[in-house]
Amino acid sequence: MAVKERVGTVVSNKMDKTVVVAVENRVPHPKYGKTIVKTKRYKAHDANNECQIGDRIRIRETRPLSKTKRWMVVETLSHAADL
């Protein structure tokens, strides 16, 4: 079975060892065909509290770590200051 990975932007880092990541998915509207941007938010485990708001990161699915946390940070692709 393939491991699920997503790339998104950190939108919140106020929790201890947890970040909220917004992942955008562009899909065509089923009837009209216009491209719509759908956003899904995932809570991801950030063991070292190193992610900052605006960072572009890669997350990977893992076992349930808490009631809502099922993802973990794999790598930081770019920092907010780099943008």
PyMOL Python script that loads the backbone (N, CA, C, O; Angstrom):
from pymol import cmd

cmd.read_pdbstr("""\
ATOM      1  N   MET A   1       0.847  -1.183   0.000  1.00  0.00           N
ATOM      2  CA  MET A   1       0.000   0.000   0.000  1.00  0.00           C
ATOM      3  C   MET A   1       0.888   1.240   0.000  1.00  0.00           C
ATOM      4  O   MET A   1       1.873   1.307   0.735  1.00  0.00           O
ATOM      5  N   ALA A   2       0.536   2.211  -0.822  1.00  0.00           N
ATOM      6  CA  ALA A   2       1.333   3.435  -0.949  1.00  0.00           C
ATOM      7  C   ALA A   2       1.121   4.342   0.258  1.00  0.00           C
ATOM      8  O   ALA A   2       0.035   4.398   0.835  1.00  0.00           O
ATOM      9  N   VAL A   3       2.185   5.048   0.622  1.00  0.00           N
ATOM     10  CA  VAL A   3       2.121   5.987   1.734  1.00  0.00           C
ATOM     11  C   VAL A   3       1.571   7.307   1.214  1.00  0.00           C
ATOM     12  O   VAL A   3       2.052   7.822   0.204  1.00  0.00           O
ATOM     13  N   LYS A   4       0.569   7.862   1.892  1.00  0.00           N
ATOM     14  CA  LYS A   4      -0.008   9.133   1.465  1.00  0.00           C
ATOM     15  C   LYS A   4       0.879  10.281   1.915  1.00  0.00           C
ATOM     16  O   LYS A   4       1.287  10.348   3.074  1.00  0.00           O
ATOM     17  N   GLU A   5       1.174  11.185   0.989  1.00  0.00           N
ATOM     18  CA  GLU A   5       1.938  12.394   1.301  1.00  0.00           C
ATOM     19  C   GLU A   5       1.230  13.587   0.697  1.00  0.00           C
ATOM     20  O   GLU A   5       0.625  13.478  -0.370  1.00  0.00           O
ATOM     21  N   ARG A   6       1.300  14.715   1.362  1.00  0.00           N
ATOM     22  CA  ARG A   6       0.701  15.955   0.879  1.00  0.00           C
ATOM     23  C   ARG A   6       1.699  17.081   1.070  1.00  0.00           C
ATOM     24  O   ARG A   6       2.560  17.015   1.948  1.00  0.00           O
ATOM     25  N   VAL A   7       1.584  18.119   0.243  1.00  0.00           N
ATOM     26  CA  VAL A   7       2.399  19.320   0.388  1.00  0.00           C
ATOM     27  C   VAL A   7       1.450  20.466   0.667  1.00  0.00           C
ATOM     28  O   VAL A   7       0.469  20.655  -0.052  1.00  0.00           O
ATOM     29  N   GLY A   8       1.742  21.242   1.723  1.00  0.00           N
ATOM     30  CA  GLY A   8       0.854  22.338   2.087  1.00  0.00           C
ATOM     31  C   GLY A   8       1.582  23.437   2.821  1.00  0.00           C
ATOM     32  O   GLY A   8       2.803  23.409   2.976  1.00  0.00           O
ATOM     33  N   THR A   9       0.806  24.406   3.271  1.00  0.00           N
ATOM     34  CA  THR A   9       1.323  25.577   3.960  1.00  0.00           C
ATOM     35  C   THR A   9       0.866  25.562   5.411  1.00  0.00           C
ATOM     36  O   THR A   9      -0.290  25.253   5.701  1.00  0.00           O
ATOM     37  N   VAL A  10       1.777  25.897   6.321  1.00  0.00           N
ATOM     38  CA  VAL A  10       1.442  25.951   7.743  1.00  0.00           C
ATOM     39  C   VAL A  10       0.587  27.193   7.993  1.00  0.00           C
ATOM     40  O   VAL A  10       0.991  28.309   7.666  1.00  0.00           O
ATOM     41  N   VAL A  11      -0.597  26.991   8.576  1.00  0.00           N
ATOM     42  CA  VAL A  11      -1.480  28.118   8.877  1.00  0.00           C
ATOM     43  C   VAL A  11      -1.594  28.386  10.371  1.00  0.00           C
ATOM     44  O   VAL A  11      -2.086  29.441  10.771  1.00  0.00           O
ATOM     45  N   SER A  12      -1.143  27.441  11.208  1.00  0.00           N
ATOM     46  CA  SER A  12      -1.172  27.650  12.650  1.00  0.00           C
ATOM     47  C   SER A  12      -0.111  26.782  13.307  1.00  0.00           C
ATOM     48  O   SER A  12       0.073  25.621  12.941  1.00  0.00           O
ATOM     49  N   ASN A  13       0.593  27.366  14.293  1.00  0.00           N
ATOM     50  CA  ASN A  13       1.579  26.590  15.058  1.00  0.00           C
ATOM     51  C   ASN A  13       1.452  26.885  16.549  1.00  0.00           C
ATOM     52  O   ASN A  13       2.437  26.814  17.285  1.00  0.00           O
ATOM     53  N   LYS A  14       0.246  27.215  16.992  1.00  0.00           N
ATOM     54  CA  LYS A  14       0.032  27.618  18.383  1.00  0.00           C
ATOM     55  C   LYS A  14       0.016  26.442  19.363  1.00  0.00           C
ATOM     56  O   LYS A  14       0.192  26.637  20.565  1.00  0.00           O
ATOM     57  N   MET A  15      -0.192  25.239  18.863  1.00  0.00           N
ATOM     58  CA  MET A  15      -0.215  24.082  19.743  1.00  0.00           C
ATOM     59  C   MET A  15       1.197  23.538  19.947  1.00  0.00           C
ATOM     60  O   MET A  15       2.089  23.785  19.136  1.00  0.00           O
ATOM     61  N   ASP A  16       1.389  22.800  21.030  1.00  0.00           N
ATOM     62  CA  ASP A  16       2.696  22.216  21.308  1.00  0.00           C
ATOM     63  C   ASP A  16       2.880  20.963  20.453  1.00  0.00           C
ATOM     64  O   ASP A  16       2.071  20.038  20.519  1.00  0.00           O
ATOM     65  N   LYS A  17       3.943  20.937  19.652  1.00  0.00           N
ATOM     66  CA  LYS A  17       4.305  19.813  18.795  1.00  0.00           C
ATOM     67  C   LYS A  17       3.245  19.478  17.746  1.00  0.00           C
ATOM     68  O   LYS A  17       3.186  18.346  17.264  1.00  0.00           O
ATOM     69  N   THR A  18       2.415  20.449  17.392  1.00  0.00           N
ATOM     70  CA  THR A  18       1.382  20.246  16.380  1.00  0.00           C
ATOM     71  C   THR A  18       1.282  21.489  15.504  1.00  0.00           C
ATOM     72  O   THR A  18       1.331  22.615  15.998  1.00  0.00           O
ATOM     73  N   VAL A  19       1.143  21.271  14.198  1.00  0.00           N
ATOM     74  CA  VAL A  19       0.893  22.375  13.270  1.00  0.00           C
ATOM     75  C   VAL A  19      -0.348  22.043  12.450  1.00  0.00           C
ATOM     76  O   VAL A  19      -0.677  20.876  12.235  1.00  0.00           O
ATOM     77  N   VAL A  20      -1.028  23.092  12.000  1.00  0.00           N
ATOM     78  CA  VAL A  20      -2.171  22.917  11.110  1.00  0.00           C
ATOM     79  C   VAL A  20      -1.700  23.274   9.707  1.00  0.00           C
ATOM     80  O   VAL A  20      -1.163  24.358   9.475  1.00  0.00           O
ATOM     81  N   VAL A  21      -1.910  22.348   8.774  1.00  0.00           N
ATOM     82  CA  VAL A  21      -1.410  22.508   7.408  1.00  0.00           C
ATOM     83  C   VAL A  21      -2.596  22.584   6.452  1.00  0.00           C
ATOM     84  O   VAL A  21      -3.464  21.711   6.461  1.00  0.00           O
ATOM     85  N   ALA A  22      -2.631  23.634   5.626  1.00  0.00           N
ATOM     86  CA  ALA A  22      -3.678  23.785   4.612  1.00  0.00           C
ATOM     87  C   ALA A  22      -3.139  23.250   3.289  1.00  0.00           C
ATOM     88  O   ALA A  22      -2.112  23.713   2.792  1.00  0.00           O
ATOM     89  N   VAL A  23      -3.845  22.269   2.726  1.00  0.00           N
ATOM     90  CA  VAL A  23      -3.454  21.663   1.458  1.00  0.00           C
ATOM     91  C   VAL A  23      -4.496  22.057   0.407  1.00  0.00           C
ATOM     92  O   VAL A  23      -5.686  21.786   0.568  1.00  0.00           O
ATOM     93  N   GLU A  24      -4.034  22.700  -0.669  1.00  0.00           N
ATOM     94  CA  GLU A  24      -4.930  23.123  -1.740  1.00  0.00           C
ATOM     95  C   GLU A  24      -5.018  22.052  -2.815  1.00  0.00           C
ATOM     96  O   GLU A  24      -4.011  21.445  -3.182  1.00  0.00           O
ATOM     97  N   ASN A  25      -6.219  21.823  -3.315  1.00  0.00           N
ATOM     98  CA  ASN A  25      -6.441  20.873  -4.385  1.00  0.00           C
ATOM     99  C   ASN A  25      -7.285  21.568  -5.459  1.00  0.00           C
ATOM    100  O   ASN A  25      -8.391  22.032  -5.182  1.00  0.00           O
ATOM    101  N   ARG A  26      -6.762  21.634  -6.673  1.00  0.00           N
ATOM    102  CA  ARG A  26      -7.485  22.292  -7.765  1.00  0.00           C
ATOM    103  C   ARG A  26      -8.200  21.235  -8.595  1.00  0.00           C
ATOM    104  O   ARG A  26      -7.571  20.338  -9.157  1.00  0.00           O
ATOM    105  N   VAL A  27      -9.542  21.354  -8.665  1.00  0.00           N
ATOM    106  CA  VAL A  27     -10.354  20.387  -9.400  1.00  0.00           C
ATOM    107  C   VAL A  27     -11.345  21.133 -10.287  1.00  0.00           C
ATOM    108  O   VAL A  27     -11.787  22.227  -9.937  1.00  0.00           O
ATOM    109  N   PRO A  28     -11.697  20.551 -11.432  1.00  0.00           N
ATOM    110  CA  PRO A  28     -12.714  21.199 -12.266  1.00  0.00           C
ATOM    111  C   PRO A  28     -14.112  20.988 -11.674  1.00  0.00           C
ATOM    112  O   PRO A  28     -14.407  19.934 -11.111  1.00  0.00           O
ATOM    113  N   HIS A  29     -14.951  21.993 -11.811  1.00  0.00           N
ATOM    114  CA  HIS A  29     -16.340  21.875 -11.361  1.00  0.00           C
ATOM    115  C   HIS A  29     -17.012  20.770 -12.179  1.00  0.00           C
ATOM    116  O   HIS A  29     -16.824  20.712 -13.394  1.00  0.00           O
ATOM    117  N   PRO A  30     -17.799  19.887 -11.534  1.00  0.00           N
ATOM    118  CA  PRO A  30     -18.361  18.739 -12.252  1.00  0.00           C
ATOM    119  C   PRO A  30     -19.254  19.128 -13.438  1.00  0.00           C
ATOM    120  O   PRO A  30     -19.280  18.424 -14.447  1.00  0.00           O
ATOM    121  N   LYS A  31     -19.981  20.241 -13.323  1.00  0.00           N
ATOM    122  CA  LYS A  31     -20.905  20.617 -14.397  1.00  0.00           C
ATOM    123  C   LYS A  31     -20.321  21.689 -15.315  1.00  0.00           C
ATOM    124  O   LYS A  31     -20.420  21.588 -16.538  1.00  0.00           O
ATOM    125  N   TYR A  32     -19.713  22.716 -14.720  1.00  0.00           N
ATOM    126  CA  TYR A  32     -19.319  23.881 -15.511  1.00  0.00           C
ATOM    127  C   TYR A  32     -17.865  23.868 -15.961  1.00  0.00           C
ATOM    128  O   TYR A  32     -17.488  24.630 -16.851  1.00  0.00           O
ATOM    129  N   GLY A  33     -17.040  23.008 -15.355  1.00  0.00           N
ATOM    130  CA  GLY A  33     -15.666  22.868 -15.811  1.00  0.00           C
ATOM    131  C   GLY A  33     -14.693  23.903 -15.283  1.00  0.00           C
ATOM    132  O   GLY A  33     -13.487  23.755 -15.481  1.00  0.00           O
ATOM    133  N   LYS A  34     -15.172  24.953 -14.613  1.00  0.00           N
ATOM    134  CA  LYS A  34     -14.261  25.969 -14.074  1.00  0.00           C
ATOM    135  C   LYS A  34     -13.421  25.357 -12.954  1.00  0.00           C
ATOM    136  O   LYS A  34     -13.924  24.574 -12.148  1.00  0.00           O
ATOM    137  N   THR A  35     -12.152  25.717 -12.909  1.00  0.00           N
ATOM    138  CA  THR A  35     -11.271  25.194 -11.875  1.00  0.00           C
ATOM    139  C   THR A  35     -11.603  25.842 -10.533  1.00  0.00           C
ATOM    140  O   THR A  35     -11.632  27.067 -10.409  1.00  0.00           O
ATOM    141  N   ILE A  36     -11.855  24.994  -9.529  1.00  0.00           N
ATOM    142  CA  ILE A  36     -12.127  25.498  -8.182  1.00  0.00           C
ATOM    143  C   ILE A  36     -10.999  25.036  -7.265  1.00  0.00           C
ATOM    144  O   ILE A  36     -10.446  23.950  -7.438  1.00  0.00           O
ATOM    145  N   VAL A  37     -10.668  25.880  -6.283  1.00  0.00           N
ATOM    146  CA  VAL A  37      -9.631  25.539  -5.317  1.00  0.00           C
ATOM    147  C   VAL A  37     -10.319  25.043  -4.055  1.00  0.00           C
ATOM    148  O   VAL A  37     -11.053  25.783  -3.399  1.00  0.00           O
ATOM    149  N   LYS A  38     -10.072  23.780  -3.725  1.00  0.00           N
ATOM    150  CA  LYS A  38     -10.613  23.211  -2.488  1.00  0.00           C
ATOM    151  C   LYS A  38      -9.467  23.108  -1.492  1.00  0.00           C
ATOM    152  O   LYS A  38      -8.383  22.636  -1.834  1.00  0.00           O
ATOM    153  N   THR A  39      -9.704  23.548  -0.262  1.00  0.00           N
ATOM    154  CA  THR A  39      -8.676  23.538   0.769  1.00  0.00           C
ATOM    155  C   THR A  39      -9.083  22.585   1.881  1.00  0.00           C
ATOM    156  O   THR A  39     -10.214  22.626   2.365  1.00  0.00           O
ATOM    157  N   LYS A  40      -8.156  21.730   2.280  1.00  0.00           N
ATOM    158  CA  LYS A  40      -8.384  20.822   3.403  1.00  0.00           C
ATOM    159  C   LYS A  40      -7.282  21.070   4.424  1.00  0.00           C
ATOM    160  O   LYS A  40      -6.119  21.258   4.069  1.00  0.00           O
ATOM    161  N   ARG A  41      -7.664  21.068   5.691  1.00  0.00           N
ATOM    162  CA  ARG A  41      -6.701  21.337   6.761  1.00  0.00           C
ATOM    163  C   ARG A  41      -6.400  20.050   7.523  1.00  0.00           C
ATOM    164  O   ARG A  41      -7.308  19.316   7.911  1.00  0.00           O
ATOM    165  N   TYR A  42      -5.119  19.792   7.727  1.00  0.00           N
ATOM    166  CA  TYR A  42      -4.671  18.611   8.455  1.00  0.00           C
ATOM    167  C   TYR A  42      -3.872  19.056   9.675  1.00  0.00           C
ATOM    168  O   TYR A  42      -3.139  20.043   9.616  1.00  0.00           O
ATOM    169  N   LYS A  43      -4.017  18.324  10.783  1.00  0.00           N
ATOM    170  CA  LYS A  43      -3.158  18.540  11.949  1.00  0.00           C
ATOM    171  C   LYS A  43      -1.998  17.561  11.833  1.00  0.00           C
ATOM    172  O   LYS A  43      -2.202  16.360  11.654  1.00  0.00           O
ATOM    173  N   ALA A  44      -0.774  18.086  11.937  1.00  0.00           N
ATOM    174  CA  ALA A  44       0.414  17.253  11.748  1.00  0.00           C
ATOM    175  C   ALA A  44       1.339  17.378  12.947  1.00  0.00           C
ATOM    176  O   ALA A  44       1.421  18.431  13.580  1.00  0.00           O
ATOM    177  N   HIS A  45       2.036  16.285  13.249  1.00  0.00           N
ATOM    178  CA  HIS A  45       2.963  16.239  14.373  1.00  0.00           C
ATOM    179  C   HIS A  45       4.285  16.882  13.977  1.00  0.00           C
ATOM    180  O   HIS A  45       4.917  16.478  13.001  1.00  0.00           O
ATOM    181  N   ASP A  46       4.698  17.894  14.750  1.00  0.00           N
ATOM    182  CA  ASP A  46       5.966  18.596  14.533  1.00  0.00           C
ATOM    183  C   ASP A  46       6.777  18.422  15.809  1.00  0.00           C
ATOM    184  O   ASP A  46       6.672  19.232  16.730  1.00  0.00           O
ATOM    185  N   ALA A  47       7.585  17.369  15.867  1.00  0.00           N
ATOM    186  CA  ALA A  47       8.245  16.956  17.110  1.00  0.00           C
ATOM    187  C   ALA A  47       9.144  18.033  17.704  1.00  0.00           C
ATOM    188  O   ALA A  47       9.236  18.143  18.926  1.00  0.00           O
ATOM    189  N   ASN A  48       9.812  18.834  16.866  1.00  0.00           N
ATOM    190  CA  ASN A  48      10.774  19.815  17.383  1.00  0.00           C
ATOM    191  C   ASN A  48      10.241  21.240  17.412  1.00  0.00           C
ATOM    192  O   ASN A  48      10.994  22.173  17.690  1.00  0.00           O
ATOM    193  N   ASN A  49       8.953  21.426  17.130  1.00  0.00           N
ATOM    194  CA  ASN A  49       8.348  22.765  17.083  1.00  0.00           C
ATOM    195  C   ASN A  49       9.143  23.703  16.175  1.00  0.00           C
ATOM    196  O   ASN A  49       9.376  24.857  16.534  1.00  0.00           O
ATOM    197  N   GLU A  50       9.558  23.221  15.009  1.00  0.00           N
ATOM    198  CA  GLU A  50      10.400  24.032  14.136  1.00  0.00           C
ATOM    199  C   GLU A  50       9.633  24.717  13.008  1.00  0.00           C
ATOM    200  O   GLU A  50      10.171  25.633  12.387  1.00  0.00           O
ATOM    201  N   CYS A  51       8.409  24.312  12.720  1.00  0.00           N
ATOM    202  CA  CYS A  51       7.637  24.913  11.634  1.00  0.00           C
ATOM    203  C   CYS A  51       7.053  26.257  12.062  1.00  0.00           C
ATOM    204  O   CYS A  51       6.573  26.414  13.184  1.00  0.00           O
ATOM    205  N   GLN A  52       7.105  27.219  11.145  1.00  0.00           N
ATOM    206  CA  GLN A  52       6.551  28.542  11.375  1.00  0.00           C
ATOM    207  C   GLN A  52       5.395  28.780  10.401  1.00  0.00           C
ATOM    208  O   GLN A  52       5.294  28.112   9.372  1.00  0.00           O
ATOM    209  N   ILE A  53       4.530  29.730  10.732  1.00  0.00           N
ATOM    210  CA  ILE A  53       3.405  30.049   9.853  1.00  0.00           C
ATOM    211  C   ILE A  53       3.942  30.521   8.506  1.00  0.00           C
ATOM    212  O   ILE A  53       4.833  31.368   8.443  1.00  0.00           O
ATOM    213  N   GLY A  54       3.391  29.965   7.431  1.00  0.00           N
ATOM    214  CA  GLY A  54       3.812  30.334   6.090  1.00  0.00           C
ATOM    215  C   GLY A  54       4.810  29.369   5.475  1.00  0.00           C
ATOM    216  O   GLY A  54       5.068  29.438   4.273  1.00  0.00           O
ATOM    217  N   ASP A  55       5.378  28.467   6.272  1.00  0.00           N
ATOM    218  CA  ASP A  55       6.327  27.486   5.743  1.00  0.00           C
ATOM    219  C   ASP A  55       5.609  26.514   4.805  1.00  0.00           C
ATOM    220  O   ASP A  55       4.453  26.158   5.037  1.00  0.00           O
ATOM    221  N   ARG A  56       6.289  26.093   3.762  1.00  0.00           N
ATOM    222  CA  ARG A  56       5.784  25.075   2.842  1.00  0.00           C
ATOM    223  C   ARG A  56       6.394  23.751   3.299  1.00  0.00           C
ATOM    224  O   ARG A  56       7.617  23.607   3.326  1.00  0.00           O
ATOM    225  N   ILE A  57       5.540  22.779   3.662  1.00  0.00           N
ATOM    226  CA  ILE A  57       6.053  21.524   4.207  1.00  0.00           C
ATOM    227  C   ILE A  57       5.408  20.321   3.534  1.00  0.00           C
ATOM    228  O   ILE A  57       4.363  20.425   2.891  1.00  0.00           O
ATOM    229  N   ARG A  58       6.065  19.171   3.702  1.00  0.00           N
ATOM    230  CA  ARG A  58       5.532  17.891   3.230  1.00  0.00           C
ATOM    231  C   ARG A  58       5.121  17.094   4.457  1.00  0.00           C
ATOM    232  O   ARG A  58       5.882  16.986   5.419  1.00  0.00           O
ATOM    233  N   ILE A  59       3.903  16.530   4.424  1.00  0.00           N
ATOM    234  CA  ILE A  59       3.412  15.726   5.542  1.00  0.00           C
ATOM    235  C   ILE A  59       3.112  14.318   5.041  1.00  0.00           C
ATOM    236  O   ILE A  59       2.818  14.110   3.864  1.00  0.00           O
ATOM    237  N   ARG A  60       3.193  13.350   5.964  1.00  0.00           N
ATOM    238  CA  ARG A  60       2.965  11.945   5.636  1.00  0.00           C
ATOM    239  C   ARG A  60       1.951  11.370   6.617  1.00  0.00           C
ATOM    240  O   ARG A  60       1.976  11.694   7.805  1.00  0.00           O
ATOM    241  N   GLU A  61       1.063  10.519   6.120  1.00  0.00           N
ATOM    242  CA  GLU A  61       0.063   9.876   6.971  1.00  0.00           C
ATOM    243  C   GLU A  61       0.741   8.890   7.915  1.00  0.00           C
ATOM    244  O   GLU A  61       1.701   8.215   7.544  1.00  0.00           O
ATOM    245  N   THR A  62       0.227   8.817   9.141  1.00  0.00           N
ATOM    246  CA  THR A  62       0.792   7.917  10.135  1.00  0.00           C
ATOM    247  C   THR A  62      -0.336   7.352  11.006  1.00  0.00           C
ATOM    248  O   THR A  62      -1.513   7.615  10.758  1.00  0.00           O
ATOM    249  N   ARG A  63       0.027   6.593  12.001  1.00  0.00           N
ATOM    250  CA  ARG A  63      -0.985   6.053  12.914  1.00  0.00           C
ATOM    251  C   ARG A  63      -1.624   7.205  13.695  1.00  0.00           C
ATOM    252  O   ARG A  63      -1.036   8.284  13.769  1.00  0.00           O
ATOM    253  N   PRO A  64      -2.801   7.008  14.276  1.00  0.00           N
ATOM    254  CA  PRO A  64      -3.410   8.084  15.059  1.00  0.00           C
ATOM    255  C   PRO A  64      -2.528   8.469  16.249  1.00  0.00           C
ATOM    256  O   PRO A  64      -2.167   7.624  17.069  1.00  0.00           O
ATOM    257  N   LEU A  65      -2.187   9.756  16.328  1.00  0.00           N
ATOM    258  CA  LEU A  65      -1.353  10.260  17.412  1.00  0.00           C
ATOM    259  C   LEU A  65      -2.179  10.932  18.491  1.00  0.00           C
ATOM    260  O   LEU A  65      -1.733  11.048  19.632  1.00  0.00           O
ATOM    261  N   SER A  66      -3.381  11.376  18.144  1.00  0.00           N
ATOM    262  CA  SER A  66      -4.308  11.963  19.110  1.00  0.00           C
ATOM    263  C   SER A  66      -5.703  11.869  18.499  1.00  0.00           C
ATOM    264  O   SER A  66      -5.904  11.165  17.510  1.00  0.00           O
ATOM    265  N   LYS A  67      -6.654  12.569  19.079  1.00  0.00           N
ATOM    266  CA  LYS A  67      -8.031  12.499  18.583  1.00  0.00           C
ATOM    267  C   LYS A  67      -8.142  12.959  17.134  1.00  0.00           C
ATOM    268  O   LYS A  67      -8.893  12.369  16.358  1.00  0.00           O
ATOM    269  N   THR A  68      -7.405  14.005  16.757  1.00  0.00           N
ATOM    270  CA  THR A  68      -7.529  14.549  15.403  1.00  0.00           C
ATOM    271  C   THR A  68      -6.229  14.515  14.600  1.00  0.00           C
ATOM    272  O   THR A  68      -6.232  14.870  13.422  1.00  0.00           O
ATOM    273  N   LYS A  69      -5.137  14.104  15.202  1.00  0.00           N
ATOM    274  CA  LYS A  69      -3.828  14.178  14.539  1.00  0.00           C
ATOM    275  C   LYS A  69      -3.442  12.821  13.953  1.00  0.00           C
ATOM    276  O   LYS A  69      -3.236  11.850  14.680  1.00  0.00           O
ATOM    277  N   ARG A  70      -3.347  12.775  12.597  1.00  0.00           N
ATOM    278  CA  ARG A  70      -2.998  11.532  11.895  1.00  0.00           C
ATOM    279  C   ARG A  70      -1.881  11.725  10.885  1.00  0.00           C
ATOM    280  O   ARG A  70      -1.642  10.838  10.065  1.00  0.00           O
ATOM    281  N   TRP A  71      -1.191  12.854  10.921  1.00  0.00           N
ATOM    282  CA  TRP A  71      -0.128  13.167   9.964  1.00  0.00           C
ATOM    283  C   TRP A  71       1.117  13.611  10.709  1.00  0.00           C
ATOM    284  O   TRP A  71       1.032  14.048  11.856  1.00  0.00           O
ATOM    285  N   MET A  72       2.280  13.502  10.061  1.00  0.00           N
ATOM    286  CA  MET A  72       3.513  13.984  10.658  1.00  0.00           C
ATOM    287  C   MET A  72       4.324  14.750   9.610  1.00  0.00           C
ATOM    288  O   MET A  72       4.258  14.458   8.416  1.00  0.00           O
ATOM    289  N   VAL A  73       5.081  15.725  10.080  1.00  0.00           N
ATOM    290  CA  VAL A  73       5.906  16.540   9.185  1.00  0.00           C
ATOM    291  C   VAL A  73       7.106  15.714   8.742  1.00  0.00           C
ATOM    292  O   VAL A  73       7.816  15.146   9.571  1.00  0.00           O
ATOM    293  N   VAL A  74       7.331  15.648   7.421  1.00  0.00           N
ATOM    294  CA  VAL A  74       8.451  14.897   6.872  1.00  0.00           C
ATOM    295  C   VAL A  74       9.619  15.840   6.612  1.00  0.00           C
ATOM    296  O   VAL A  74      10.746  15.568   7.027  1.00  0.00           O
ATOM    297  N   GLU A  75       9.348  16.961   5.918  1.00  0.00           N
ATOM    298  CA  GLU A  75      10.420  17.906   5.605  1.00  0.00           C
ATOM    299  C   GLU A  75       9.838  19.292   5.365  1.00  0.00           C
ATOM    300  O   GLU A  75       8.660  19.450   5.045  1.00  0.00           O
ATOM    301  N   THR A  76      10.692  20.281   5.528  1.00  0.00           N
ATOM    302  CA  THR A  76      10.331  21.658   5.225  1.00  0.00           C
ATOM    303  C   THR A  76      10.894  21.985   3.852  1.00  0.00           C
ATOM    304  O   THR A  76      12.104  21.916   3.635  1.00  0.00           O
ATOM    305  N   LEU A  77      10.012  22.341   2.925  1.00  0.00           N
ATOM    306  CA  LEU A  77      10.430  22.632   1.554  1.00  0.00           C
ATOM    307  C   LEU A  77      10.945  24.059   1.417  1.00  0.00           C
ATOM    308  O   LEU A  77      11.949  24.300   0.747  1.00  0.00           O
ATOM    309  N   SER A  78      10.251  25.012   2.058  1.00  0.00           N
ATOM    310  CA  SER A  78      10.718  26.402   2.056  1.00  0.00           C
ATOM    311  C   SER A  78      10.200  27.104   3.288  1.00  0.00           C
ATOM    312  O   SER A  78       9.109  26.801   3.771  1.00  0.00           O
ATOM    313  N   HIS A  79      10.969  28.031   3.794  1.00  0.00           N
ATOM    314  CA  HIS A  79      10.580  28.789   4.982  1.00  0.00           C
ATOM    315  C   HIS A  79       9.808  30.028   4.572  1.00  0.00           C
ATOM    316  O   HIS A  79       9.918  30.482   3.433  1.00  0.00           O
ATOM    317  N   ALA A  80       9.023  30.582   5.498  1.00  0.00           N
ATOM    318  CA  ALA A  80       8.218  31.756   5.221  1.00  0.00           C
ATOM    319  C   ALA A  80       9.076  32.946   4.823  1.00  0.00           C
ATOM    320  O   ALA A  80       8.657  33.757   3.998  1.00  0.00           O
ATOM    321  N   ALA A  81      10.271  33.064   5.393  1.00  0.00           N
ATOM    322  CA  ALA A  81      11.155  34.183   5.082  1.00  0.00           C
ATOM    323  C   ALA A  81      11.718  34.082   3.666  1.00  0.00           C
ATOM    324  O   ALA A  81      12.115  35.093   3.086  1.00  0.00           O
ATOM    325  N   ASP A  82      11.758  32.862   3.101  1.00  0.00           N
ATOM    326  CA  ASP A  82      12.304  32.667   1.751  1.00  0.00           C
ATOM    327  C   ASP A  82      11.361  33.152   0.670  1.00  0.00           C
ATOM    328  O   ASP A  82      11.788  33.417  -0.454  1.00  0.00           O
ATOM    329  N   LEU A  83      10.078  33.272   0.996  1.00  0.00           N
ATOM    330  CA  LEU A  83       9.082  33.610  -0.031  1.00  0.00           C
ATOM    331  C   LEU A  83       9.120  35.046  -0.437  1.00  0.00           C
ATOM    332  O   LEU A  83       8.340  35.468  -1.291  1.00  0.00           O
TER     333      LEU A  83
END
""", "prot")
cmd.dss("prot")
cmd.show_as("cartoon", "prot")
cmd.util.cbc("prot")
cmd.orient("prot")
